[in-house]
Amino acid sequence: MKKAYFFDFDGTLTYSDTMFRFLKFYDAPKFYLQFAKHIPLFILLKLRLASAEKVKKSFISSVLKGESKSKIEKKSREFFEKSYPSIIRGNALEFIENIDRSQTESYIVSASLDIWVQPFAEKLGMHLIATKAEFINGIFTGNFIGKNCNGAEKLNRIKEAISDKKFDKTIAFGDTSGDREMMDWANESHFEFFH
């Protein structure tokens, strides 16, 4: 029986959100300065008066825009080395280690940026579907390629990634409303399964 697992990353496989952690690790002084500047936007977001995608893009851009791909990749690798495995939920790691790889494909489906989630996906032996950072001439533009990989976009991207594959069963794991479409679509879904 051929199965596919789809795991949300932040909060599902990890104990906490990696965006703030990574940006703080990348450049703490800049992170704190931009965090303070973004507080009004974060408040609007909490009140559902601002788009999550816009606020997220603005905040990531405020810290990383203009940085080189090679530097961001290097810092992503260092962040991974510092955070793994402590940031990953113990029972999630155990579950992943026991997946029968011969009959299963596993995917991390994350709204976080591909660039800092990639080392985790590689370590866990998974394909990565995530929000894509846009680089022009090796420099981060502050933009995303396509949409923020959340909500309905998660499902669109999954369908795109597996369009030429056939699975007998699809199983999704999530922990927020941003995972709902993916979980509704899967044959079997688990909410806060590793919590």
C-alpha positions in Angstrom: 0.0 0.0 0.0 1.6 3.3 -1.1 1.1 6.1 1.4 2.0 9.8 1.5 2.4 11.8 4.7 2.1 15.5 4.8 3.4 17.3 7.9 2.9 20.9 8.7 6.2 22.1 10.2 5.9 25.0 12.7 4.1 23.8 15.8 3.3 20.4 14.4 6.8 18.9 14.2 8.4 21.7 16.1 7.8 23.1 19.6 7.6 26.6 18.3 7.4 28.9 15.3 10.8 28.9 13.4 10.3 32.2 11.6 11.0 34.4 14.7 13.7 32.0 15.9 15.6 32.1 12.6 15.3 35.8 12.1 16.6 36.5 15.6 19.4 34.0 15.0 20.2 35.6 11.7 20.6 39.2 13.1 19.4 39.8 16.6 19.8 43.6 16.8 18.0 44.1 13.4 15.4 41.5 14.5 14.5 43.4 17.7 14.5 46.8 15.9 12.2 45.5 13.2 10.0 43.6 15.7 9.4 46.8 17.6 8.5 48.6 14.3 6.1 45.8 13.3 4.2 45.7 16.6 1.3 47.8 15.2 1.0 45.4 12.3 1.1 42.4 14.6 -1.7 43.9 16.6 -3.8 44.5 13.4 -3.0 40.8 12.5 -4.3 39.6 15.8 -7.5 41.7 15.3 -7.8 40.2 11.8 -7.4 43.6 10.2 -4.3 42.8 8.3 -3.3 40.0 5.9 -1.0 37.4 7.4 0.8 37.1 4.1 1.5 40.9 3.9 2.7 41.2 7.6 4.9 38.1 7.3 6.4 39.3 4.0 7.0 42.8 5.5 8.7 41.4 8.6 10.9 38.8 6.8 11.9 41.4 4.2 12.8 44.0 6.9 15.4 41.6 8.3 16.6 39.7 5.2 16.1 41.9 2.1 19.3 42.6 0.2 21.2 39.7 1.9 23.0 37.2 -0.4 21.6 33.7 -1.0 24.9 32.2 0.1 24.9 34.0 3.4 21.2 33.1 4.1 21.9 29.4 3.2 25.0 29.4 5.5 23.0 30.9 8.4 20.2 28.4 7.7 22.6 25.5 8.0 24.0 27.0 11.3 20.5 27.5 12.6 19.7 23.9 11.8 22.8 22.7 13.6 22.0 24.7 16.6 18.3 23.8 16.7 18.2 20.1 15.8 17.0 17.9 17.3 16.0 20.1 20.3 13.3 22.1 18.4 11.6 19.0 17.0 9.0 17.3 19.2 10.3 14.0 20.5 7.3 11.8 19.6 7.3 13.4 16.1 10.9 12.3 15.6 10.2 8.8 16.8 7.2 8.6 14.4 9.2 9.8 11.5 12.1 7.4 12.3 9.6 4.5 12.1 8.1 5.3 8.7 8.5 2.5 6.2 10.3 4.4 3.5 9.9 1.7 0.9 6.1 2.3 0.6 5.9 5.9 1.7 6.7 9.4 0.6 6.8 12.1 3.2 6.5 15.9 2.7 6.9 18.9 5.0 4.3 21.4 3.9 5.2 24.8 5.5 4.3 28.4 5.4 7.8 29.2 6.5 10.5 30.1 4.0 12.0 27.2 2.1 15.5 28.4 2.8 15.6 27.8 6.5 13.3 24.7 6.5 15.3 22.9 3.8 18.1 21.5 6.1 15.4 20.0 8.4 13.6 18.4 5.4 16.9 16.9 4.3 17.7 15.6 7.7 14.3 14.0 8.1 14.4 12.6 4.6 11.4 14.5 3.3 10.4 16.5 0.3 9.8 20.1 1.0 6.8 22.2 -0.1 7.1 25.7 1.4 6.9 29.4 0.8 9.6 30.3 -1.7 12.1 33.1 -1.2 12.8 35.1 -4.4 16.4 35.7 -5.3 17.6 37.9 -8.2 21.3 37.6 -9.1 21.8 35.8 -5.8 20.3 38.5 -3.6 17.0 38.2 -1.6 14.4 40.6 -3.0 12.2 40.5 0.1 9.5 38.9 -2.0 8.1 35.4 -2.3 7.8 33.4 -5.5 4.1 32.8 -5.7 1.9 32.8 -2.6 2.5 32.3 1.0 2.2 28.5 1.4 -0.7 28.5 3.9 -4.4 27.5 3.9 -5.8 26.8 0.4 -2.3 27.4 -1.1 -0.9 24.4 0.9 -3.4 22.1 -0.9 -2.7 23.7 -4.3 1.0 23.1 -3.9 0.5 19.5 -2.7 -1.6 18.7 -5.7 1.0 20.2 -7.9 3.8 18.3 -6.3 2.1 14.9 -6.5 0.1 15.4 -9.8 1.9 12.5 -11.5 1.9 10.2 -8.5 -0.7 7.7 -7.2 -1.1 7.0 -3.5 -3.5 4.5 -1.9 -3.7 6.7 1.2 -2.8 10.3 2.1 -2.3 11.3 5.7 -2.0 14.9 7.0 -0.8 16.3 10.3 -1.4 19.9 11.3 -2.1 22.2 14.3 -3.7 25.4 13.0 -6.5 26.7 10.8 -3.9 27.2 8.1 -3.7 23.4 7.8 -7.5 22.9 7.4 -7.7 22.5 3.6 -4.8 20.0 3.6 -6.4 18.0 6.4 -9.9 18.1 4.9 -8.4 16.8 1.6 -6.3 13.9 3.1 -7.9 10.5 3.5 -6.9 10.6 7.2 -5.8 13.6 9.2 -4.5 14.3 12.7 -4.7 17.6 14.6 -2.1 18.3 17.2 -1.1 14.6 17.0 2.4 15.1 18.5 1.4 17.6 21.2 
